[in-house]
Amino acid sequence: MKRLISVIIALISAFSLIPAAGAAGFLRAPVDYSVSGGYAQSVYYRNLKEVQLTGNQRLDLINIALSQVGYHEGNSLSQLDGSNSSGSMNYSEYGYYFGMEVLGRGTGFFYEWCAMFTAWSARMAKLDKSIINNATYAHVGSNPYYFHMSFHPRGTYTPLPGDLIFYDWAYSQKNWDHVGIVLYAENGRVHAVEGNASDKVIMRDISLYDSEIQGFGSPAYTSAMASAVNVSSYAVPEEAVKQGDSGDGVKWLQAALLHLGYPCPIDGHFGQNTLRQLKRFQQNSGVSPTGTCGSQTKAKIKKLLSAGPVTGSDPTSYPFPQRTLREGCTGSDVKWLQAALKKLGEQIVVDGDFGPATKEKVIAFQSRHGLKRDGLVGPATRERIKSALGGGGAQASSDPSSYPVPARTLSFGCSGEDVKWLQAVLTQKGLTMNMTGYFGEKTRNYVKAVQRYYGMTPDGIVGPATLKKFKQLLEPGSGMGLAGSTGAPVNVSAYPEPSRNLKLGSSGDDVKWLQAALKKLGFSVTVDGIFGSATELKLKAFQRAAGILADGKCGPATRRELKSRI
């Protein structure tokens, strides 16, 4: 009978979320939907199930999001486990959840997923929808699929842990492009965890005043302490901390690892994810990777924390290496290397110590770029890293005719003179590019912007169809300017702005306003006041480029997007 009662109590604890004895008051993160088969087998699902909710709503949101760092989108329904490092088609578990659970489609909703990741994290953290709603757009406003919360423009507010950060990319025609979850802000920089950044879940740090930050959103939390993310909120443990332990000593370790650049949820429970992050830190810091935080590891952590910020990702803060860097090297030039790799998307701590983890990242970079895989940062590797960052090519010709037209498919990681041709075309159409000859993240994002503009699949790959479109952009009379209109002047103000919803079959001078606005933005449309199929087609193309519902109707949201660009 006692055994039966124990089993019943365990089941109640597991399924009703009542903490079992000895659980220190924590609740396991509830996964209250049927996850996809692929995700169910993934490390990210194991990480999620391991998170213990604390009741601090800001911290719970952060912890859920951190459990997913490293997840990469796939190219099909069979690739939802987060392991496909080359995935680029927006297939994610977070889109799967949104389609199945939010929209009730019986299938996923596989589109750009930064907002869906944020909403998914809120649902897994058991936050009420009045705090963070199920948004699909990285936008604050009254639209049902925007985020509903107070908004603070950049420069007017210092964000708190658990706030949202919104971006407006320089290459984009939209004003709202991307959203992430703030981890903390200190020393003039904001640290965040974000979905769909370079097609995966990452941690990012960026200047609080960076021009690409749109601003910050403040969810209406009802139970939240921002200080719970601070290392100083917890006493340094006197005893060694190891797997299976719980309490504030574990929280100190977890908060320290997070501030040193390791995605460790701060829930006071030393599980597999904390073990994994601690071992990574130990390997990178030259400490024996025992997975136990003893005196040597604590001393190393305290030394790094007392040295000030170590996770900055601005390579210009450090001297460019003049020597060959290798395992065992230390110094500010090693920080340049680590910061450069971090800026290029690697998860790496910027501490000036060239340890095994730094060597591993160097070898991975060399492998991607066809360099000798020796882990040594000599002249060739240094220059390729510099090129990948976008440096050293600003003075090259921006005339496409100076370079060969690509005869191959171009994608992330490619380099050569034909990549310069692509970059020159982008520059000619109004986008700021350096002629580096390296197809990095910035080039890929610009290519995606062109693809969205023309209603193509935004995969960031320059295959035959995309190459054909780029060639067309060079033809005389091409009216498409990605950073503004390059066509003949169009006087939109000659016509009345619509006060009604326009759709197929509408006619009048307000339709002329719509057509003139589209024409000014480079779309080939006749300003005749008749909303026919051609106008509908061009309007849908604009809506896709603007990231709004492409229904071919000109309502308030579409008018706002048009007015913001003309």
Order of alpha helices (4+ residues) and beta strands (2+ residues): alpha-beta-alpha-alpha-beta-alpha-alpha-alpha-beta-beta-beta-beta-beta-beta-alpha-alpha-alpha-alpha-alpha-alpha-alpha-alpha-alpha-alpha-alpha-alpha
